Each structure stands twice: as C-alpha cells, then as structure tokens.
Amino acid sequence: MDDLEKAILITFDETGAVDSVLKSQAVAFCQRIKETPSICSICIERLWFSKLVQVQFWCLQCLHEVIRLRYSSLSPQEKSFIRKSVFSMACYEGLDDNNAVRVLEAPAFIKNKLAQVLVTLIYFEYPLIWPSVFIDFLPNLNKGATVIDMFCRILNSLDDELISLDYPRSTEEVAIAAQVKDAMREQCVVQMVRAWYDIVSMYRNSDPELCSTVLDSMRRYISWIDIGLIVNDAFIRLLFELMLGDGFSDQLRGAAASCVLAVVSKRMESRSKLTLLQSLQMSRVFGLIAEDNDSELVSKAAALLTGYATELLDCSKRINAKDAKEVSMELLNEVLPSIFCVMQNHEVDTAFSIVQFLSEFVSTMKSLPSLSERQLLHVGQILEVIRMQILFDPSYRDNLDVLDKIGREEEDGMLEFRKDLLVLLRSVGRVAPDVTLNFIRNSFASAVSSSVERNVEEVEAALSLFYALGESLSDETMRSGSGLLRELVPMLLSTRFPCHSNRLVALVYLDTITRYMKFIQENTQYIPLVLAAFLDERGIHHPNVNVSRRASYLFMRVVKMLKAKLVPFIETILQSLQDKVSRFTSMNCSLKELLGSEDGSHIFEAIGLLIGMEDVPLEKQSDYLSSLLTPLCQQVEVLLVNAKVQNPEESLARIANMQQIIMAINAISKGFSERLVTASRPAIGLMFKQTLDVLLQILVVFPKIEPLRSKVTSFIHRMVDTLGASVFPYLPKAIEQLLAESEPKELMGFLLLLNQLICKFNVAVRDIMEEVYPVIANKIFNIIPRDPFPSEPGNNTEEIRELQELQRTFYTFLNVIATHDLSVVFLSPQSRPYLEVMMQLLLSTSCNHKEILVRKACVQIFIRLIKDWSARPFGEEKVPGFQSFVIEAFAMNCCLYSVLDKSFEFHDANTLVLFGEIVMAQKVMYEKFGNDFLIHFVSKGLPTAHCPQDLAEQYCQKLQGNDVKALKSFYQLLIQNLRLQQNGSLVFR
C-alpha cells in the first residue's frame, strides 16, 4: 500500500479513530495528487491493481471530475487512454498481469460509479468521436450476467444523467440528449431490444433478478424508441407470460408489469393509442389485483391498470368517432371494477357544481338525530369524491414539479379549489365525525401501503388530508396522541413514497411532519425517523431546490422545538449535512448557480442551534464549531487576497459567495448564547472573535459594496449580542470603516448598530460615542433639511422617503443616547459646535413634526437633558444658556402653544401618550428649575392664551403637588378650556 492509498483510506475513515490533523493532511495530500497532470494515469493504474473499494471509488470519482470539468483540456492521447481503459473495465476485460483486479467484481456502488464515468464520456464523445460504444459493447453481453448487469447500469445511468425528463435539464443537455437518442435509434436500438428479449427469454428461470434488472432498464427506454420493437407478438407475449406466471418471482412479474405500463403510457395519436390498448387484452391482468395486498406485484399491477384506464379515458375524450368512443368506454368499463381502489386520475368538468350539490346534500343531514346505513354509505362516497377531486391532474405533473408558469397557475387554481372541498370535508366531519376520521386514516393507509411509482397525485392527496386533519386538533390532543394519531404519525414517519422526488409530495410530507411535532416532543422514540425524513432525499437533499429550501427552514424549526433532545444525534446530523454545507460555500460556483441556490442560512442556523447548546461537551463543541468557521474564514481570506485580480463577472460571483459565507457564519452564531461564549466557555467566544476579525477585513477591501457592508454590519450586530463587552476591541475598526460612507441608507444602518451598542452597554460606550457622534452630527445636519419635508404628492420621491427615514432613525439615536446616561456626549469639545443646531432641530420637531411618535421621542430627549444638565439645587450651569432656552423656547412652544393647536387631537391614543410626556416635562422643569420656570410659564405663557387667573393658580397647585396623573387630567381640561375661549382663532407660533 503506497502513500496515496493510505491517504485515501484515512480520508474515508468514519470510525473517529483517525486524528483530525492527520485526516486534514491526508485530504490535502489527495487534493494535491488530484491536481497533478498525470492524475488520469494514476487513477487507471490503481483501478487495475487495487482491491480497496475506497481507492477504487476515489479514482473513479477523480476520473469523473476530470472528464466533466476538464475534458476540453485533455490531449487526444489522454482521452483515448481513458476511453479504452474504462471500456475494458466495463466489459470485464483484464490485464495479462495475474495481480490485476476486475472492477466488475467490486460492490454495486463501484460499478455504478464506473457506469457514471462511462456515461460522462458518452456525453462528450457519442456519436461524433466514439460512435461505436454501444455496438462494441453488445457482443460482450455473451460473457454472462456480470456484463449484462453492467450494461444495464450504464443504460440506467445514461437515462438518469442525460435522457430522463424527470430531472431539470439545461438547454445544452436537452440538445445532447436528443442527439444521443437519434443516434441510438439509427444505430443500435434494434440490436439492444433484441438483446433484451434474448436475455430475458434465456435467464427468466435461472436468474429472475437479472431479468428484472434488464426489464427495468428497458422500461426507461420504451418512451422514446420505436414502439413496434416492443409491441409485437413475441415481446408482448413474453411480458404477459412473465407478469401472469405464478412460478416467477414478484420482482420479475412486477418488472414486466412496469414495462407494459411504459407501453401503455407512450405518447401517440389517439386512434393508434386506442388500437394498441385494445390489442393488449388487459383483462388478463385484472386477477392480479385480488392477490395479497402487501406484495410488490399488486402495486405494480395496480399502477399498470390505473395507467391503462387513464389512457382509455383520455382516448374517449379525444376521439370523436362514435364507434371508437364506444370501444374506449367498453374497455374502460371492463377495467373500472378492478381499479376503483387504486384509481389516481378522475377528471370531472362540472366539479364545482358537484361540490356545491354535495354541500347542500350534506346540509340536509345536519338536523337528523342519526344516519341510516345508506346515508353512511353516501357519506363514505362523498368523502371519496373529495379525496379524488383534490388530486392534481397528472398531465400537469412536469409543470408542477418544475413550477413553470403553467404549473404555478395549476397549483394556485387547485389550492383555491380545495378551499370549498375542505369546507365540505368539515361539514361531513360534523355530520359523521367517526366516519370522517376513519376515512382519512384509510386514505393515508392506502397511500402508505402502496409502492406504486406513478402515484404522485394519490400520495399528495392523502398527505393533504392528514395535514388538514391537524388544523382541527388541539395542542393537548396533538401531544397526548389519541388513538388515531398514535397510529398515523409513526406510519407517516416510517414511509418512503416512491414519488418523493415530486415537489408537491415532498413539500406536503415535510409540512405534515412539522405540523405533528408536538406529538414527537412527547414521543421521542420517533426522532430518528424525523431526522431521516428531513436529512435524506425526501428533505434537504431533495433534487428540487424549492423542496430543499423549505426542508431547510422546517428542519431549523424542528431543531428549535426538539433542541436538547437532539444532542445524541448531532454527529449523524452534521455528517448528513456536510455536502450541503460544502456546496453553499463552494468557491467554484458560478454567479448564476449562487443566485439560484439555497442561501443555506436555515441549515447553518439549525447547525448553530444544535452545537451551541451547553449540553454539548466543550471539546466536541469546539471541534464542531472549528470545522465550520475555519474553512469559511479561509475562503474569505482567499477571496480578499484575490479581490483585485478578477474580471467583473468573477468579482460578482466572489461577492455573492462572500455574502453566503457571512450569512452562514451569522446563522451559526444564533445558536450560541452570550453566557456560554463569554462566561462558561470563553474558548468558543475566541473563535467568534477571530471570525469577526476576518470579516471586518471585508469592509476594508470592499468599502463601497453595499450588500457586503449590510451583511457584515448584520454580523457585528450578532456579535454584540453574542460576545458582549468582549467585542469592544473590534469596534474601532468596524466603526472607522462604516463611518466612511455618507449615503442615507448606510448611515441608517450604522445608527441602528450604535443604538444596539448603547442599549446593551450604556455608559461603557461613552468614549466611542464621544468620538463618533461629532462625525455623525456633521454628516446628518448637512443631509437632512431644517424645515419640514414638503407634503405634496409629487414630492414623495424615493430620495425624500430615505431622508425621512434617516431623520426618524437619527431622533431615535438621540433619544437612546439621552436615555442611557450619555447626554454628556453632546457636551464634549468635539460635539459642542453641533449643540445649538441639535437643540433647535429637537425643538422644531417636538412642536411640529407630523408623526406623533417622533415628537414624543424628542420631548423625552428634553426631559432627560433637563434632568442631566440642571444645576439645581446649587452650582453653576453645566450648559450656559440651556435653562433659559428650555424655559423660554421649549416650555412655551412645545408645552403650551403646540398643544393649544387644534391639530393636537386628544382622541388619538398616540397623541395622548405625547401629551403625557409634555406634562411630565413640565413637572421635571419645575423640579429642576423651580420658580424660574413656574413664574415665567404662568406670567408670560398662560396670559398669551388668555388663561383666567383662577385656572393659572390651580395649575400652580397641581404642578407643585405630587400627583402627576391629576396634573395631566387638569392640564388637558385647561387646554381644552383655553381652546374654547380662543375659538380656534389664535395660532400660537
């Protein structure tokens, strides 16, 4: 065993016995080997001589990556060498050397990987460069089952990777698939079909499993090859003999049934289709439905008969000729009794009218004391109608799966249509609750017991019924798990539907599991099943990005609900998510891929919630967090180093990639509390500090990129909450960069960050604020106008709206400073030049601003400044001129004239709150300024409003008392009386 093989074994080790440093070194060593020019020769040599499956897999994976990503850069000699070597392996050929290994003797996953490599070559080389690949392979089938099995794997991989329309394809892939199919039709399909027939005929008794494999491959190709090659006396007779023969295994019989279903489902002109269906004499299959319901054969036969009936129904609708229509209906009537229990597709043009009629019919039963046997039968049939009607039309299946324009319209229409059906369901439930519950249970059980490949609509409907059932259950019922739930929830969790790849099925499945999580919280034995559903291809690893996104979000919610109960499963969860974590932060993604992919924030938040719990041992927690943060930070550092040597498109992709990394780190941090990272486990806090230090470099390198500034600012917010006071050493650098911008939007974001710092740390940020505030004041006073914003409709531009929002944010900022014992900041030598401008702005706003809550914030600022800057009961004024400004300007204009104005509406709740603050301001002025305030207000202010002497005296008494509530009530009456006396004729300004 050489160094490479040793390194590969170490990288594949999952026992945990290998040191993490050694494993990292092994991974790096393997990566260096991958990048060597001779990697193809290295891999092929290992494949010929190494018996280690890990080495075989690694080498095949390398070859696959080289062909897929670097094919155009390979020399003709290298391509020829790879082609001949891989083909020889697939054909079970060996070297003369006695020590040579045959790859086809390896486990199935190695053979599948070999097939994938060969198919990738076909993608690039067939038919122009390597036109003989299939023709050359066919003679090797005589070597027996091993090569036949490999040929099937190649055909299956070709279908999965290129031809099948079950997966999203690019325009280029669609064109290449068409080219490959055209060439195969012309060159080798006839020989392939003949080989399929001969193999199945020869091995059906001796190796039924091999025959099943061949038929499964054939089934995939029937949809696009000449149907006459299959629909002939010989092949159809063979398929029916296999399907109907009692001596064959269920697997083989089911595979034959699936091939006949592919024949039945092949698209063609309606009359030709009807002739085909008629010739199949499908009545021979009806008896299979009566067999054991648990068998795979019954499921396949049910799928066949359902597909057959659907096609007949389609023919009857499309064909206008009376005789042909009669034939189609006759055949349909023959099959209906056998497929009522498995029917998946019912189209009723008058569905809405029928639902309305059934609603009325059910309403007549509400007044009956009990239902007769016949009425109960009717109820069961109505429920069956509801179930059938909520099925999606299978003809839109592809559109719904990719959610194109047609699919979106169909889904929206069905969701709207289901509203009436679910109202009917609730009506039936009120009339016959037991029957309804049993029906829902049986519907779900029917879907659970079926492994039919094409029952997408059936399964989706059953799950939707189960989901709807949850809407009417109380939390207590959900937690306790009454008889029905105790049976259904485990059934839901343990089921793997064949159609899970469908977007609609996957979404409703995951939503249904999430809806019943309260049951899981009380029945933790089902947690492994929940995790499997979310972490495998049914959830986060689903091929449809919409499902994957939804699964990520729902999984995050599940983690929040189960939290500490998931600690024993953290290793399993992290291992399952590793590929997703890597993909979200891959530096090789194009901009298009980044914009179209899941941002990963929910997955990373779920991981953060899991590993951030104190229940996780410190050593494990450190390892988990380091394994996430270290590679993410390293990527950021690499991106920053290369920032100036990128073309525009690369730069956009790197910026998008960096945004994803920041979001991922931010999401991870949400799971860690301040107490954990600062008190109980400071080593964890150190990791986040180091991460913050790296991310702050982004502001230096990309100072003008708003999305990055926003993401980094968001992370600083998170670190303030997470790291507490230990974040202080990193703030100067952050503030310096954030202060460099003067756009309203950027300033607003910065003010929100400062508000958070003040609210969390109070006077501890005084030094920072004394340094920052003058810079902010200078910027903002030069941006926002001193006069009120124009209110005319034409002035409501985006620019004005941004300035208004900045103004509101700035007043909140001033309020936060004042109310957190930091008013001294306004008095620092650097801030003094802005003090008068600030006071005038606050005065104007407290009196005139159209938003009451903004006025309230400004009044609160005055109250706090009065408290902080008053010299009472002795000493010199802290702020010369402040007392006279408050008494002569603020008290008169805000506390008296603004409330006398008729626009000050006492019936408005927010205005009453503002009025309370104004009254409180008067109380504080009296406490701090004493008679200086009282005499001026009573002798100079109230007389201008023609206030009677007796009311002025009462005002003095109330103000000098201790009952603020009584003062507020009196002052409101006083203002209202003064308004009446003035009759609204005076404007006090």
N, C-alpha and C positions, 0 to 999 in steps of 0.2 A: 504494500500500500504506500503510494507516494504522498508527497505533501498536499497535493491538490485533493486527493481522495480523502485524506484526513480532515482537511479544512471543510470539505463538503459535508462530511459526517457530523462535524461539530456544528455547522450552521443549521443542520436539520434536527439536532438534538432537542427533544421536548421533555426530557426527564428532569431538567433543572439541575442536573449534576455538573454541568459544564459551567465554569466560571464565566461571568458576563464579559469580563475584559477579554478573555481568550476567545469567546464567541464573536465579539466585535472584531477582533483581529482576524479571525477566520473569514468573517463576512467581507472584510476589506481585502483580504488576500484573494478571495474568489472573484471579487469585483475587478481587481487588477488583472487577473487572468482573463476575465471576460473581455477586457479592453485590448488584449493583445491581438495583433493582426492574424495570428495563426490559430485563433480560437476554434474555427471550424474543424481543422485537422485534429486538434487536441480532443474535441468532443467526440468526433467519429472514432478515433482510436480507442477512447475509453468505452464507447458503446460496443465495440467489437470484443473487448477483453475484460471489462469489469463486470462482476456479478452483483455488485452492490446496487440495490434499486435506487438508493438516494443519489448515487453518482449517475446512474442511467437517467433518472428524471432531470437532474441538474443539467446534464449535457443536452438532452432533448429540449429543455426549456431555453438553453442558450442558443441552440440552432434555430429554434422558432423565433426568438427575438432578433437574431442576426438576419434571417430571411425577411421577416416582417418589416424591420426598421432600416436595414442597410442593404437590401437586395441590389439596388441600383449601383452601389459602390463596390460590389463583389466583381472579381475578374471572371471572364468566361471559364477559365480553368477551375476556379473555386466552385462556381455554380455547377459545372459538370461533375466535379468530385462529390459535392453534396448530393446531387440528384442520383448518381449511380449508387452511392453508399446507402442512402435512405431507402431507395427502391429495393436494393438487395436485402436489406434487413426486413422490409415488409413482405418480401416474397419468400422468407425463410431460408435464404441462401446464407452460407457461411464462408469463412476463410479456410484455407488449407491447414492453417495452424491448429493443432489439437487443443490449444488453450482458448480458442475463440469461443465467444458467447453468442447465443442466438437470442435476440431481443424478444422474439415472439414467445419465448418460454418465460418471460417476465410476467409480473402481475398485470391485471387489467388496466390499471391507471397508466402504466408504462406504455402499453400498446395503444391506449387512447392518445397519449402524448405523441407517439410516433405517427399515428394517423393524422394528428393535427399538423405536424411538421410537413408531412407529405401533401396535405391539402393546401398548406400555405404555398408550397412550390407550384401546385396546380393553379392557384390563384394568379401567380405571376407568369407561368410558362405555358399553360394549356389554353388553346391548341397551337399557338404560333411557334413556340420554342420546343415544346415537348408534346407533340401531337399523339404519340403512341402509348401514353401512360396506361390507359385502360386496356387497349388491345394487347399490350405486352403483359399486363397483369393476369388477364383471363386464363391463359394456358397454365399458370401456376396454381389455379384452383384445383387441379388434379392432384396436388400434393396432399390434399385432405383437409380435415376440419380446422386445423390451426390457421392455414392460409385463407380458407373461406371466412373464418371468423374475422381475420384481419381485414379482408376485403370489405366486409360489412361495416367494420369500424370506420374505414376510410370513407365509404359512401355516407354513413351517418354523420361523420364529421364534415364532409363536404356540404351536406344539407344544413347542418347547424351553423357552420361558419359562413356560408355563402348563399345557398339557394333558397332556403326556407323563408317564407314571408312572415313567419311568426315573430321575427325579431326586426327591430328598426334597421334599415339599410341606408347607406349613403347613395347618392346618385351614381357614383363610380362603381360601387359594389353591385347595384342593380344592373348596370350595363355589363359588367364582367360576368355576372350570373347568367344573363341572357346569352352571352357569347359561349359560355361553357355548356349550357343546355342545348343550344343549337348544334354545337359541335358533337356533343354526345348523341343527340338524336340521329345525326347524319352518319356517325362513325361506329358507335358501339352499343347503343341501346338494345338493338335486336339481339346481339350476342349476349348481353347482360341478362335480358329476360329469359333467353334460352337457358343460360346457366342457372338462373334462379329455379326454373322449372325442373331442370335435371337434378339439381342438388336436393330440392325438397322431395322429389319423387324417390331419390336414392336413399336419403337418410331419414325419411319420416318415421320409420320403425326403429332404426338403430340409434339415431341421435336426434330426438324430437326437439331438444333445446337448441341445437344448431339450426334446425329448420325454422324454429320460432324467430331466431335472430335474423335469418335470411328474409323471412316474410316481413319482419318489422322494418328492415331496410327497404324492401320492395314497396311497402306501403307508402313510404315517403316520396317515392318517385312516380307513383301512378298518376298524380295530379297533373304532370306535365309531359308524360310520354304518350305515344300513340296508344289510345285505349284499346285498339284492336289487338295489340300484342297480349293483352290480359283477357279481354272479353272475347274468348273463343272457346270452342267446345272442350279442348284439352285443359286449359288453365282454370276455367271456371269450374269444371267438373272436379279438378284436383282440390281447389279451395273448398268446395262444398263437402267433398269426401272427408277432408281434414276437420272441417268445422262440425260436421254431423256425426263423425265416427266416435262411438263410445270408447274404443280402445286407445284413443290418443289422449295425451295429457291436456289438462285445461289450458295450459300455457300455449300449446300449439294450436288448439282449437280456437282460442281467443285471438291469436295472431292471424289466423286465416279469416276470422270474422272481421278483424280490423282492415284487412286487405279488401274484402268485399265492400266494407263501408267506404273505403277510399274510391273504389269503382263507382259506387252509388253516388258519391258526393262530387264526382268530377264534373266540372262545368261544361255544358254543351247546349246546343239548341234544344228547345223544349220537346219537340216531337221525337228527336233522336233519343233524348233522355227517357221519354216515356217508353219507347220501343225497348231500350236497354233494361229498364226496370221490369218491364213485362217479361222479358226473356229470362230473368234471374230466378223466377219461380220461388219467391221468397217465403212462400207459405211453409216451405220445408224447415225454416228456421224457427217458426213460432213455438215449437215444442221446447226449445232450449230455455225459454223464459220460465217454464214451470219447474226447472231444476233448482237445486239448492241456492238460496238467495245470497249466500255468503261467497259463492265461487266467483273467480275472476271471469270465467266463461259467461256467466249470466250477465255480468256487467258489459262485457264486450258485445254479447248478442243484443242486449237492450240498446246499446249505442247504435248498433247496426240497424235495428228495426226502427229506432227513432229517426235516424238519418234517412232511411228508406221512406218512411211516412212523410217526413218533411219534404223530400224531393217530389213525392207523388202530389202532395198538397200544392207545391209550387207549380207543378205541371198543370194541375187542374185549374189554377188561376191564370196561367199564361196562355194555355191553348184554348182557342175559341170554338174549334170544331166540336160539334155535339158528340160524335162517336168517340173521339179521343178523350173528351171530358168525361164521358161515361166510363171509359176504361180506367182512367185515373181514379175516379171515385170508387169504382168497384174494387180496385186493388187497395185503395185506402180503407174501405170498409172491412176488407179482409184482415188488415193488419191492426186496426184500432183496438180490438179486444185484447190483443197481446201487449200493447204498449201504453195503455192508459196510465199504468203506474209509473212509467218512465218517460212519458211524453215531455219534451222540453220546449216545443215551439207551437204556440197557438196564436194565430192572428185573427182578431175579430175587429172588423171595420167599425162596428157600432158599439165599441167597448164602453164609451162614456154613457151612452143611453142605457146599456145593460146595467152598469153600476148604479145609475140613478134609480132604475127599476128595482134592483135588488135592495137598495137602501129603503125604498118605500115598502118593499115586501117585508123586510126585517122589522120595520117600524110597527107593522100590524101585529107582531108577536109580543111587543113590549107589555101590552096590557093583559096578556094571558097568564094565568097562575102557574101553568106548567106546559111543557111542549109534548106533543104526541110523538110517537116513534117516527111517523112520516115527516113531521116538522123537524125533528132532529136530523133526519136524513137530508132534508132540504138545507139545513144549516151546514152540514158537512159538505154538501155540494157547493154551496155559496163560498165557503172557505176555500175550497179547491179552485173555484173561479178566481178568487182574489189572488191565490198563490200563482196561478197560471198567468194572470194578467200583469203581475208585476215583473214577469220575465222580460228581459231585454230581447229585442229582435236580433236573432243571430246573424242576419245579413249585414248588420252594422258592427259586428264583433271587432273587426280590424280597426274600424274608425274609432270605436270606443276605447280600444286598447291604446292606440297612439294619441287619442284625444285630438283629432284634427277638427276642422270646422264642422264637418258632418257629425262626427262623434260627439262634439260638445253640444250641438243642437239636440241630438237624440237623448243625451243624458239629462240635459235641462228639461226636455219635454217629459221624460219618464219620471223625474223627481216631482214635477208639478202634477203629473197624472196620478202618482202614488198617493198624493195627499187625500184625494177622495176615497181611494181604496183603503187607506188606513183609517179614515173616519168610519167606513163601512166595517172594517175589522173591529174597531172599538164598539160599534153598535151590536155586532154579533156577540162580542165578548160580554156585553151587558145582558143580552138575552140568554145566552147559553155559555157561561164562563168556563165550565168544565170541558165542554166540547171544544171550545176555542183553544184552551191550554193544551189539551191532548193533540189537537190538530197541529199546533205549532211544534210540539215535541215530535210528532210523527213526521212532519215535513223535514225537520232537521235530521232526524234519524235516517230518513230515506237518502238524504244527501250524504250523510256520513258513511252509510253502508255502501255507497256507490263509488267505484273507482273508474267511472267512465271518463275517457279522455276529453270528450267534447260536451261536457255538461256544464259549461261556464254559466249559462243563464240560470240553470236549476239551482246550482250551489249558491249563486249570488242571491237568488230569491229566498232560499231557506235561511241564509245568514241574515238577510234584511229583516225577515220575520222575527228571528231571535233577537236581533238588535232592537226592533220596535217593542218587543215584549219588555225589555229593560226599562223603557220610558215610564211604564206604569208601576214599577216595583219600588217600594220604599227602601231607604238605606238599611233599615233593620232586616227586611226580608232578604235583601241582597247579601248582607253579612252572614245571617244565620243559614242561608241556603236551604230553603224549603225543598221538599221532595223533588220538585221539577228541576230546580237549579242544581241540586246536588248530582243530578243525573246528566244534565245538559252541559254544564260548564266543563267538566272533565272530558266529555265527548268532544266538545269544541277544541279543546287544547291538544288532544291527542291525535287529531285528524290531519292528514296531509292530502288535500284535494289535488287530483291530477291537473286541475286547471288553475293552480295558484299563480301561474305566470301571468294570468289575465289581470289587468289593472283593477277592474271593478271588484273582482272576487278578493284580491289581496287587500284592498282598502277596507271593505266592509268586514273582512275577517279580523283585521287588526283593530278596527274601531270597536267591534263586538267584544274582543278580549279585553280591551281597555275599559269598556262600559262595565264589565263584571269584575273589575279588580278588587272591589270591596269584598267579594267572596274569596278571592285569592289571599287577601290580607289575613283572613281568619283560617284559611286552609293552605298553609304554606307548603304542604307536600306537593302542590302543583306548580311551584315556582320554576323547577327545571323545564317543565313543558312551556310555560310562558316565555322563558328566555329563549328556548329553541325557536319558538314561533317568530320572535322579533329578530333574532340574530341570523337565521338561515335565509334561504332564498325566498321564503314567504314574507320576509320583512325588509330589514335593512339591506340585505343582499339581493333584493328583487331586481330583475333587469330593467324594470320601468322606473325612471328617475322620479316620477310623481309618487309612486308607491314607496320608494326608498326614502324620499323626503318625509312623507307622512309617517312612515315607520320610525324614522329617527326622532321625530317630535314626540310620537306616542311613547316610544321607549324611554325618552327622557322623563315623561310624566309618570311612567310605571316605576322608574328608579326613584323618583321623588316620593311615590306612595309606599314603596317597599323598603327603601333605604337600608337600614341596618340588617334587615333580613336577607339582603343580597351579599353580605360580606363573604360567606363561604363560596360564592360563585364568581368572585371578582376575576380570578385567573382565567376562567372559562370565557367570561365576557370580553376581557381585553384581547384574548387570543382571537376570538371571533371577529373583533372589530379592527384588527391590525391592518388588514388590507384596505379598509375604508379610510383609516387614519392616514395611511401612506398616500392613498390616491388624492385625498383632499389637499395634501401639501406637496404634491409632486412638482418638481421644477421642470418637468418635461411636458406639462400640459400646454396646449395652445390656448390663445385667448378665447377662442370660440368654445373650447371644452370647459374652460373655467367659468365663463358666463352661463353656460348651460347646465352646470353640475350643481349638486347639493353643496351648500357652503360648509356643511359639516358642523355648524355651531351646536346643534342639538346633540349630536353624537359626542362631541367633546364636553358639552355640559353634563351629559349623563356620566361620562367617564370621571369628570371632576367631582360630581356628587358621590360617586362610588368610592373613589380613592381618597376623598377629602374627609371621610368620617374618622373620628377618633377611635372607632372600633378596629380600624386597620392598624396593624403593628407598625411602629415607626420605620423600621428597616424596609419593610415591604412598601410602605407609603413613599419613602424616599426613592426606592427603585422605580416604582410606577411613575412617579412624577418626573424623575430624571429622564426616563426613557421617552417621555413625551416632550418635555421642554428642551432638552439638549439638541435633538435633531431639528426642531423647529427654529431654535435660535441660530443654529449653524446655517440653516438655509437663509435666514435673514441676513446674516453676516456675508454670506457668499453673494447674495443679491445686491447688497450695498456696495461691495467691492467692485462688482461688475456693472454698476449703475451707469457709468459714463461711457461704456464701450458697447452700447446696444443701439440697434436701429429702432425707429419708433414703434414698430409692431412688437418687437421683443420687449421693449420698455413697458408697453401697455400690459403685456402678459405678465411681466415680472411684478408690476404694481398690483395687478389683480391677484397674483399669487401671494404677495406680501399681505394684502388685505385678508386673504383667507387665513394666513398664519396668525395674524393678530387676533382675528375673530376666534380662532381655535384656542389660542392661549387665554384670551379673555373668558371664553366659555369654561375652560378647565378651572380657572381660578374661582368661579362662582361656587364651587363645592367646598372651598376652604374658608373657615371662619377666622376672624381676627385673633380670637383667643388661642386657636390652635397654632397659627403660624407665628405668633409673637410671644406667647407665654409657654404653652406646653411643648411645642415643637419648633423652636426657632430655626432649626436647620431647614425646615420646609420654607420658612419665610426668606431665608437666604437665597434659595433657588428663585423665588419670585423677584427678589431684588436684582439678582443677576439678569434675569429676563427683562425686567424693566430697564435696566441699563442698556441692554442691547436694543430694545425697541425705541428708546429715546434717540438713538443714532439716526433713525428714520427721519425724524424732524430736521436733523442737520443736513442729510443728503437730499431729502425731498421736501424742502420748506414750502413749496408752492402747490403741492398736490393735495387738494382739499380732502378727497376720500381717505388718504393715508393719515392726514392730520386728525380727521374725525375719529378714525379707528384708534390711533394712538392715544388721543385725548380720552376716549372711552375707557381704554385700558388704564390710564392714570386714575380715572375715577374709581375703577375697580380696585386698584392697588391702594388708594387712600382708605377704602373701606377694609381691605384685607390686611394691609401691613400696619395700619395705624400710624403712630408717631414715627416709626422707623422708616417711613417713606420720606421724611424731611430732607435727608442728604441729596435726594434725587430731584427735589422740586426746583432748585435754582436753574438747573439745566433745562428742565421742561418749560419753566416759565419764560426763560430767555428766548427760547425758540417760538413759543406760542405768542409771545408779545410782538414778535416781528411783523405780524400781519395786522392790517387795519380795516379789512372788509367787515361790514356789519355782522355777517354770518359767523365769521371766525371769532370776532370779539364776543358775540353772544355765547359761543361755546366756551370761551375762556372764562367769562364771568361766571358761568354755571360751575366750572371747576373751582374757582375761588370761593364761591358760595359754599360748596361742599367742604372745602378746607376749613373755612371759618366755623361752620356749624359743627364740625367734628372736633376741631382743636381749640376753638375760642382764642384766648389771648396768646396762645403759643405761636400763632402765626403773625404776631404783631410786626416783627422785623421784616418778614416777607411782604406784608401789606404796606408798610411804610415805603418800601422800595418800589412796589408795583403800582400802588394807587395813583401817584402823580402821572405816570406814563399813561395809564388808562384814562384818567380825567382829561389829559391833554388830547388824546385821540377822540374821545366821545364828545367833548364840548365843541370840538371842531367839526363833528359829523352831524349831530342832531340839532335841529333848529331851536332857537329860544322861543319862538312864537308857536302857538298851537298849529297842528297839522291841518291843512285845508280839508273840509268835509265834503266837498263837491264830488259827485260820482266820477268825473273824469280824472280826478287826482288819486284815485285808488290804484296806483301802479304797484308793480312788484317791488320797486325800489322804495317807495313810501311805506309799504307794508313791512319791509325789512327794517327800516329806520324806526317805525313804531314799535316793532318787537324788540329792537335793541334798546329803545328808551324804557320800555317796561322792564326789561331784564336789568338795566342799569339802576332803576329805582329799587328793584328787589335787592340788588347788590348793596346799595347804600343802606337799605333797611337792615340787611344781615350784618353789615359792619357795625351799625349803631346799636343794634340789639344784642350784640355779643361782646360788649365791653371793649370795643375797638375804636370808639369815636376819637381817641387820641390820634389815630392815623391821619385824620383830617387836619390836625394841627402841626404835623411835622414840618420842618423848614421847607422840604421839597413840595409839600401839599398846600402850604399857605396861599400861594398865588391863585389857587383854584377855589378857595373857600367862599369868596363872595359870589362867584358865578354859581357855585353849587347851591348856596342859600337862596339866591334869587330864583333859581330853577325850581327848588323844592317849594318855595312859597307860591309861585305861579301855578305849579301843578296841584298843590294841595287845595287851591281855590277853584281852579278852572278845568282841570282835566275831565274829559268826557267819561272816562272809566272810573267808576266809584272806588273800585278796589285799589287802583293806583293812587288815588287821593288818600285813601286810608293808610297806605304804606308810607306816604310822605308825612302825614300827621304823626304816625308812630315814630318816624325819624326825629321830628321836632321834639316829641315828648322825651325821647331818650337823650337828645343833645341838651335839653334843658336840665335834665337830671345830672348829666355828666359835667356840664360846663358852668353850672351855677356856683357863685362864690359864697352863698349862704351857708351857715349863719354868720360867717365873718371872713375876712381876707379880701384880697384884690380879685378882680375879674380874671378868669382864666383866658377868656377871649374878649378883648376890649371891643365894646360896641355890640356884643351879642345880645345882652339883656335888653337894650333899647330897641334893637331890631325885632326881637321876639314880641316885646310889649306893643310897640308902635305899628309893626307891619303884620306879623303873623296873627297876633291876637285880634286885631281889628279886621283884617281882610278875610282870614280863614274862619276864625271862631265866631265872627258876628256877620259880616256882610255876605259871605258865601252861603250861609245857612238861611239868611233872610231872602235870598233869591228864590223865586217861585220854581226854578228848575230843581231845587233841592227837595226831592219828593219823599215825605215821611212814610208813605205807604210802601215804599220799596224796602225789602229786607236788607239789602247791602247798604243802602243809604242810612238805615237806622244803625247799622254797625259803625259806619263812618261817623255818624253823629255821636255815638258813644265815645269814640276816640277823641273827638273835638271837645267834648265835655271833660274827658279825662285830662286833656291838655290844659284846660283852664284850672283844674284842680292842682295840677303839678306846678303851673306858673305861680299860683298863689302860695303853694308850699315853698317854692324856691325864691320867688321874688317878693313875696309878702304884699305890703300895701302899695309898693311901687306899681305892681300890676293892677291891683284892685282899684286903686284911686283912678289910674289912667283909664281903665276899661269902663268904670261907672261914670266918670266925669266927662270923658272925651268920646267914648264909643257909644254907649247906650243913648245919650241925648241926641246923637245924629239920627237915631232910629225913632226919635220922639217917644222914648220909653218913660212912662209915668214914674214919679218919684217913689211911690209905694212899691211898685214892682222892682225897681232898682234896689231898694232896701231889702226886699225879700231875697233877691238874687245874692246880695252880700251875705245874708244869714245862711242861705243854703250852701254857698261856697265855703264859708268858714266852718260849717258842720262836718260831720264825719260820714254822712250817708250819701255816697256817690250816686246810688240809684235814685234817691229822692231829688238830688241836684239835676240829674238827667231829665227826670219827668217834669220838673219845674221849668227847666230851660227850654224844653220842647214847647210847653204851653206858652212861655214868654215869647218865643219866636213866632209862634202861630198868632198870638195876640198882636204883636208888632206888625205882622204882615197884613192883618185885617185893618189896622189903623192906617197903614200906608196904602191899602187897596191896590197893592202891586204897582204903584205909580213911581216909586223911587228905585233906582238901580244903584246899589252900593258898590262902587269900584273905585 
